Amino acid sequence: MNEPKNRAILGLLGKKKQEPVTRPAEPAFRPAAIYFDTNALISAGWPNPSPQFLQVMKQANDVQIPLCIPETVKQELEGHWIKGVREAWSTAKAGVEKLNKKAASIEVFNNLQMLGSTDDLQKKIQTHTTAFSIRFRIVSATTRPLSEFIKWAIYREVTFEDAGKGFQDAVIYCTVLDDMKFKKLNEAVLVTGDKAFQFESATQLAKGLGVKLNIVNSIDDLETMLKTYLNSIIRAYLDKESQQLREALDACKQNIQEFLVENLTFSSYELGLFRTVKKVESLEVTSIENVHSTFGLTDAVKENGKQKIKVSADVKIRLVLDVEPLSASEPERLKIGGGKVPASEIARPSLGAIFLAVQDKIREVIVVVEADAMKAEAGYSDFQFTGARLKPSDSAFASLGNILGGTK
């Protein structure tokens, strides 16, 4: 059997319309550490990090998530840069030689200076990246025996693919897993665009060590993850402040009720009534919702650990009214072209009259209550209520809409 949806009928049946259940948001993921693979750092601009990557690093530092680079990755980065410089130098040198041949006896162009040794170039790149590298923890390479890697290569396990490809990835992966195990990090992130780290046997290796290593495919994805976590922290903080304020106002419910009795005014039209209200018999505060404060929004100076703020809240109240009754008799009937048919001699209360009498007796409305208060670390106090008004959604039109069928 379908339940009626009309709020008025539900009221007569003593039932309330079912409201959707609000479930608390799932906590955002916070890794115990973030590790970086070679390709991720190269795509981020290493050795000259992009503004985006510097911002991502700051976000991680703000929430105290360690940033880590396996030693093998550091070596690969330096080797990749040195190789690129040598290739660029060779191309430039060949270009100068070609230019000199073309401009023979007319103009002579100096050849490029000789490149230093690999060790010299490595020292230069390490010096250049010092300020950047100190923001990371360099993780020593795994000390697993070579025999393990040979076995994985033979059976194409962990990160190994056909033809034995994947040795360096295996070293990086084991370096990260062993570090997590040693540091007792249950769950961390590896930023890499290499799919080999997501092979099933690699996942099983991590599971066997009792750790979980999540793969994040790019710096963009890492930024999204960190922003989600930062937003969850902000939401949690705002929810905590809201709960603290609501509890403080709940403790003042009697004071709020007394303030409303003394200060709240309204017209019958604002209540959605089209009959005369002879008097308001009683007012009861039933709940306090949608609380807000100016804490953190102003430059108000603290005094003795307290800061003066303003607060507002939606206060739901129940009014019991003494309303001028409508005639309960059946009205006269009209005829086309004029004339009237008298009502039956026996007056019978109409269903509409009965319903309106019940509906008009009790009104539940929302009042916006404002106050000055003091905010300290321990919570809110010293409420001085300053104003109250009916919330516009409970105007005559909204109330009339509730009577005629409610809102979806």
C-alpha positions as CSV (number, residue, x, y, z in Angstrom):
1,M,0.0,0.0,0.0
2,N,1.4,3.4,-1.0
3,E,1.8,6.0,1.7
4,P,0.1,9.4,1.1
5,K,2.4,12.2,0.1
6,N,0.2,15.1,1.0
7,R,1.5,16.7,4.2
8,A,-1.9,17.7,5.3
9,I,-3.2,14.1,5.1
10,L,0.0,12.9,6.8
11,G,-0.7,15.4,9.6
12,L,-4.2,14.2,10.1
13,L,-2.9,10.6,10.2
14,G,-0.3,11.6,12.8
15,K,2.6,10.8,10.5
16,K,5.5,12.9,9.2
17,K,6.7,12.8,5.7
18,Q,9.9,10.7,5.5
19,E,13.0,12.8,4.9
20,P,16.1,11.5,3.1
21,V,18.7,10.2,5.5
22,T,21.9,12.3,5.6
23,R,24.9,10.1,5.9
24,P,28.3,11.4,7.0
25,A,30.8,11.8,4.2
26,E,33.5,9.1,3.8
27,P,36.8,10.3,5.2
28,A,39.2,11.4,2.5
29,F,42.3,9.3,1.9
30,R,45.5,10.5,3.6
31,P,48.6,8.5,2.6
32,A,51.3,8.0,5.2
33,A,53.9,9.0,2.6
34,I,54.2,9.9,-1.1
35,Y,56.9,8.2,-3.2
36,F,57.9,9.4,-6.7
37,D,59.0,7.4,-9.7
38,T,61.4,8.8,-12.3
39,N,58.8,9.5,-15.1
40,A,56.6,11.4,-12.6
41,L,59.4,13.8,-11.6
42,I,60.5,14.3,-15.2
43,S,57.0,15.2,-16.3
44,A,56.9,17.6,-13.4
45,G,59.9,19.5,-14.9
46,W,62.8,18.1,-12.9
47,P,65.5,19.5,-12.4
48,N,63.4,22.7,-12.7
49,P,60.1,21.9,-11.1
50,S,57.0,23.4,-12.5
51,P,54.8,25.8,-10.5
52,Q,52.1,23.1,-10.3
53,F,54.5,20.6,-8.7
54,L,55.8,23.2,-6.3
55,Q,52.2,23.9,-5.3
56,V,51.6,20.1,-4.8
57,M,54.7,19.8,-2.7
58,K,53.4,22.7,-0.5
59,Q,50.0,21.1,-0.1
60,A,51.6,17.8,1.0
61,N,53.9,19.7,3.5
62,D,50.9,21.6,4.9
63,V,49.2,18.4,5.9
64,Q,52.6,16.8,7.0
65,I,52.7,14.0,4.4
66,P,56.4,13.1,3.8
67,L,57.7,13.2,0.2
68,C,60.1,10.5,-0.7
69,I,62.4,9.7,-3.6
70,P,64.0,6.2,-3.9
71,E,67.8,6.4,-4.3
72,T,67.5,4.5,-7.6
73,V,65.1,7.2,-8.9
74,K,67.5,9.9,-8.0
75,Q,70.3,8.1,-9.9
76,E,68.0,7.7,-12.9
77,L,67.1,11.3,-12.9
78,E,70.7,12.4,-12.9
79,G,71.6,9.8,-15.5
80,H,68.6,11.0,-17.7
81,W,69.7,14.6,-17.5
82,I,73.4,13.8,-18.2
83,K,72.4,11.7,-21.2
84,G,70.2,14.5,-22.5
85,V,72.9,17.1,-22.1
86,R,75.5,14.9,-23.9
87,E,73.0,14.3,-26.8
88,A,72.2,18.0,-27.1
89,W,75.9,18.9,-26.9
90,S,76.8,16.4,-29.7
91,T,74.0,17.8,-31.9
92,A,75.1,21.4,-31.3
93,K,78.8,20.5,-31.9
94,A,77.9,18.8,-35.2
95,G,75.8,21.8,-36.2
96,V,78.8,24.2,-35.5
97,E,81.1,22.0,-37.6
98,K,78.6,21.9,-40.5
99,L,78.2,25.7,-40.2
100,N,82.0,26.2,-40.4
101,K,82.2,24.0,-43.5
102,K,79.4,26.0,-45.2
103,A,81.0,29.4,-44.3
104,A,84.5,28.2,-45.2
105,S,87.2,31.0,-45.5
106,I,84.5,33.7,-45.0
107,E,83.6,33.3,-41.3
108,V,84.8,31.0,-38.6
109,F,82.6,30.1,-35.7
110,N,84.0,28.9,-32.4
111,N,83.4,25.3,-31.4
112,L,81.6,24.5,-28.2
113,Q,83.7,24.0,-25.1
114,M,84.3,20.5,-24.1
115,L,81.9,18.8,-21.7
116,G,83.1,17.6,-18.3
117,S,83.2,14.0,-17.3
118,T,80.1,12.2,-16.0
119,D,81.2,12.8,-12.4
120,D,81.6,16.5,-13.1
121,L,78.2,16.8,-14.7
122,Q,76.7,14.7,-11.8
123,K,78.2,17.1,-9.2
124,K,76.8,20.1,-11.2
125,I,73.3,18.7,-11.3
126,Q,73.4,17.7,-7.7
127,T,74.4,21.3,-6.7
128,H,71.7,22.7,-8.9
129,T,69.0,20.5,-7.3
130,T,70.1,20.8,-3.7
131,A,67.5,23.3,-2.6
132,F,64.8,21.1,-4.3
133,S,66.1,17.7,-3.1
134,I,66.3,18.6,0.6
135,R,62.5,18.8,0.6
136,F,62.4,15.0,0.0
137,R,63.6,12.1,2.0
138,I,66.0,10.0,-0.1
139,V,65.2,6.3,0.5
140,S,68.2,3.9,0.4
141,A,68.0,1.2,-2.2
142,T,66.6,-2.2,-1.2
143,T,69.1,-4.7,0.1
144,R,67.2,-7.8,-1.2
145,P,69.5,-10.4,-2.7
146,L,70.0,-10.5,-6.4
147,S,68.7,-14.1,-6.5
148,E,65.1,-12.7,-5.8
149,F,65.3,-10.5,-8.8
150,I,66.6,-13.2,-11.0
151,K,63.7,-15.5,-10.0
152,W,61.2,-12.8,-10.7
153,A,62.7,-12.1,-14.1
154,I,62.6,-15.8,-15.0
155,Y,59.0,-16.2,-14.0
156,R,57.9,-12.7,-15.2
157,E,56.8,-11.7,-11.7
158,V,56.5,-8.4,-9.8
159,T,57.4,-5.7,-12.4
160,F,59.2,-8.0,-14.9
161,E,57.9,-8.3,-18.5
162,D,59.0,-10.3,-21.5
163,A,62.7,-10.4,-22.3
164,G,63.4,-9.6,-18.7
165,K,62.5,-6.0,-18.9
166,G,61.6,-4.4,-15.5
167,F,64.7,-4.8,-13.3
168,Q,65.0,-1.1,-12.4
169,D,61.3,-0.9,-11.7
170,A,61.6,-4.0,-9.4
171,V,64.4,-2.3,-7.5
172,I,62.3,0.9,-7.1
173,Y,59.2,-1.1,-6.1
174,C,61.1,-3.2,-3.5
175,T,62.8,-0.1,-2.2
176,V,59.4,1.6,-1.5
177,L,57.9,-1.6,0.0
178,D,60.9,-2.3,2.3
179,D,60.9,1.4,3.4
180,M,57.2,1.2,4.2
181,K,57.7,-2.0,6.2
182,F,60.7,-0.5,8.1
183,K,58.9,2.8,8.8
184,K,55.6,0.9,9.7
185,L,53.6,2.8,7.1
186,N,50.4,0.9,6.4
187,E,49.3,2.7,3.3
188,A,51.2,5.1,0.9
189,V,51.2,6.4,-2.6
190,L,53.6,5.9,-5.5
191,V,53.3,8.5,-8.3
192,T,54.2,6.8,-11.6
193,G,52.9,6.5,-15.1
194,D,54.5,3.0,-15.4
195,K,51.8,0.2,-15.5
196,A,54.3,-2.4,-14.4
197,F,53.8,-1.3,-10.8
198,Q,50.1,-2.4,-11.0
199,F,50.8,-6.0,-12.1
200,E,48.9,-8.5,-9.9
201,S,52.1,-10.2,-8.6
202,A,53.4,-6.7,-7.6
203,T,50.2,-6.1,-5.6
204,Q,50.5,-9.6,-4.0
205,L,54.1,-8.8,-2.9
206,A,52.9,-5.7,-1.1
207,K,50.0,-7.6,0.5
208,G,52.4,-10.3,1.7
209,L,54.4,-7.6,3.6
210,G,51.2,-6.2,5.2
211,V,51.3,-2.9,3.4
212,K,49.2,-1.2,0.7
213,L,50.8,0.9,-2.0
214,N,48.4,2.9,-4.1
215,I,49.4,3.9,-7.6
216,V,48.7,7.5,-8.6
217,N,49.2,7.9,-12.4
218,S,50.2,11.6,-12.6
219,I,51.0,14.8,-10.8
220,D,47.5,15.9,-11.8
221,D,45.9,13.0,-10.1
222,L,48.1,13.6,-7.0
223,E,47.0,17.2,-6.9
224,T,43.3,16.1,-7.0
225,M,43.9,13.6,-4.2
226,L,45.6,16.2,-2.0
227,K,42.9,18.8,-2.7
228,T,40.2,16.3,-1.7
229,Y,42.0,15.6,1.5
230,L,42.5,19.3,2.3
231,N,38.8,20.0,1.5
232,S,37.8,17.2,3.9
233,I,39.9,18.8,6.7
234,I,38.2,22.1,6.1
235,R,34.8,20.4,6.1
236,A,35.6,18.5,9.3
237,Y,36.7,21.7,10.9
238,L,33.5,23.6,9.9
239,D,31.4,20.7,11.0
240,K,33.1,20.7,14.4
241,E,32.6,24.4,14.8
242,S,28.9,24.1,13.7
243,Q,28.3,21.2,16.2
244,Q,30.0,23.2,18.9
245,L,27.8,26.3,18.2
246,R,24.6,24.1,17.9
247,E,25.3,22.5,21.3
248,A,25.8,25.9,22.9
249,L,22.6,27.2,21.5
250,D,20.7,24.0,22.5
251,A,21.8,24.7,26.1
252,C,20.2,28.2,25.7
253,K,16.9,26.9,24.2
254,Q,14.8,28.2,27.1
255,N,16.4,31.6,26.8
256,I,15.7,31.6,23.1
257,Q,12.1,30.7,23.7
258,E,11.7,33.5,26.2
259,F,13.3,36.0,23.8
260,L,10.9,34.9,21.0
261,V,7.9,35.2,23.3
262,E,8.9,38.8,24.1
263,N,10.1,39.9,20.7
264,L,8.8,37.9,17.8
265,T,6.0,39.5,15.8
266,F,4.2,38.4,12.7
267,S,1.0,38.7,10.8
268,S,-1.6,36.0,10.1
269,Y,-0.7,36.4,6.4
270,E,2.9,35.5,7.1
271,L,1.7,32.3,8.7
272,G,-0.4,31.5,5.6
273,L,-3.7,32.1,7.4
274,F,-6.6,34.0,5.8
275,R,-8.6,34.2,8.9
276,T,-8.3,36.3,12.0
277,V,-5.9,35.1,14.7
278,K,-7.5,36.1,18.0
279,K,-4.3,35.3,20.0
280,V,-1.2,33.1,20.1
281,E,-1.8,30.7,22.9
282,S,1.7,29.3,23.1
283,L,5.2,29.2,21.5
284,E,7.6,26.2,21.8
285,V,11.1,25.9,20.4
286,T,11.4,22.4,18.9
287,S,14.8,22.4,17.3
288,I,17.8,24.5,16.3
289,E,19.4,24.0,12.9
290,N,21.6,25.7,10.2
291,V,23.8,27.6,12.6
292,H,26.5,30.1,11.5
293,S,29.0,32.5,13.0
294,T,31.4,35.2,12.0
295,F,34.3,33.4,13.7
296,G,37.3,33.6,11.4
297,L,35.6,36.1,9.1
298,T,36.5,39.3,10.9
299,D,39.6,40.9,12.5
300,A,38.0,41.2,15.9
301,V,40.7,41.3,18.6
302,K,40.6,38.7,21.3
303,E,40.3,39.8,24.9
304,N,41.2,37.3,27.7
305,G,41.2,34.5,25.2
306,K,37.7,35.4,23.8
307,Q,36.6,37.0,20.6
308,K,33.3,38.9,20.1
309,I,31.3,37.4,17.2
310,K,27.8,37.3,15.7
311,V,25.8,34.2,15.2
312,S,22.6,33.2,13.5
313,A,20.4,30.0,13.5
314,D,17.2,28.6,12.1
315,V,15.0,28.0,15.1
316,K,12.0,25.8,14.5
317,I,9.0,26.7,16.6
318,R,5.5,25.3,17.1
319,L,2.7,27.9,17.5
320,V,-0.7,27.1,19.0
321,L,-3.2,29.7,17.8
322,D,-6.7,30.7,18.7
323,V,-8.2,31.3,15.2
324,E,-11.6,32.8,14.3
325,P,-13.6,29.7,13.3
326,L,-15.1,29.3,9.8
327,S,-18.8,28.4,9.4
328,A,-19.1,24.6,9.5
329,S,-22.5,24.6,7.7
330,E,-22.8,23.6,4.0
331,P,-22.7,26.7,1.8
332,E,-25.5,27.7,-0.6
333,R,-25.2,26.3,-4.1
334,L,-25.3,28.6,-7.2
335,K,-27.1,28.0,-10.4
336,I,-26.1,28.9,-13.9
337,G,-27.8,32.1,-15.0
338,G,-28.5,33.3,-11.4
339,G,-30.3,32.1,-8.4
340,K,-29.4,30.1,-5.5
341,V,-30.3,26.7,-4.1
342,P,-30.7,26.8,-0.3
343,A,-28.3,24.7,1.7
344,S,-29.8,21.6,3.4
345,E,-31.7,22.4,6.5
346,I,-29.3,20.1,8.6
347,A,-25.9,21.8,8.8
348,R,-23.2,19.3,8.1
349,P,-19.5,20.1,8.7
350,S,-17.6,20.0,5.4
351,L,-14.3,18.0,5.2
352,G,-12.5,21.2,4.2
353,A,-13.7,23.1,7.3
354,I,-12.7,20.2,9.5
355,F,-9.2,20.1,7.9
356,L,-8.7,23.8,8.1
357,A,-9.7,24.0,11.7
358,V,-7.0,21.4,12.5
359,Q,-4.4,22.9,10.2
360,D,-4.9,26.4,11.4
361,K,-4.7,25.6,15.1
362,I,-1.1,24.6,15.0
363,R,1.6,26.2,12.9
364,E,5.3,25.0,12.7
365,V,7.5,27.7,11.3
366,I,11.2,28.6,11.2
367,V,12.5,31.7,12.8
368,V,15.9,33.2,12.0
369,V,17.4,34.2,15.4
370,E,20.5,36.4,15.6
371,A,22.8,37.1,18.5
372,D,26.1,38.5,19.7
373,A,28.3,36.0,21.5
374,M,31.8,35.3,22.7
375,K,34.1,32.6,21.1
376,A,36.9,30.9,22.9
377,E,38.8,27.7,22.2
378,A,36.5,25.9,24.6
379,G,33.4,27.0,22.7
380,Y,30.7,29.7,22.5
381,S,29.2,31.6,25.4
382,D,27.6,34.9,26.6
383,F,24.8,34.9,24.0
384,Q,22.9,38.2,23.7
385,F,20.0,37.7,21.4
386,T,19.4,40.7,19.1
387,G,16.8,39.9,16.6
388,A,14.2,37.4,15.2
389,R,12.2,37.1,12.1
390,L,10.2,34.5,10.2
391,K,12.2,32.8,7.5
392,P,10.8,33.7,4.1
393,S,10.3,30.1,3.1
394,D,7.5,30.0,5.7
395,S,5.7,32.9,4.1
396,A,2.0,32.8,3.2
397,F,2.7,31.3,-0.2
398,A,4.9,28.6,1.2
399,S,2.5,27.7,3.9
400,L,-0.4,27.7,1.4
401,G,1.7,25.3,-0.8
402,N,2.2,23.0,2.2
403,I,-1.6,22.9,2.7
404,L,-2.3,22.2,-0.9
405,G,0.1,19.3,-1.3
406,G,3.6,20.0,0.2
407,T,6.9,20.3,-1.6
408,K,8.9,17.6,-3.2
